[in-house]
Amino acid sequence: MAYRADNVPSFSRDGKSLYFSSNRSGVFEIWKIPITGGTAVQMTQNGGFVAFESVDGRTLYYTQTATGSSSLWRIATAGGNPEKCWTA
């Protein structure tokens, strides 16, 4: 990959972490990093571009693509299997 792009940041509800989209794995996925710095953790495995945490902080909602229509997905912020919750 010629360049790395980190895009579309959003804060966790508790303000302690930052979610962002990055192509550091070869495709755009959602990553999470503490706002104090540290190692980023990959949150999605099936693509991810725009992400927002639920009000209770238990669920991460995200789209898979940067352009065109994309289904809405969700995954527990603690990890687990993603679920499609709305189809574009």
Order of alpha helices (4+ residues) and beta strands (2+ residues): beta-beta-beta-beta-beta-beta-beta-beta
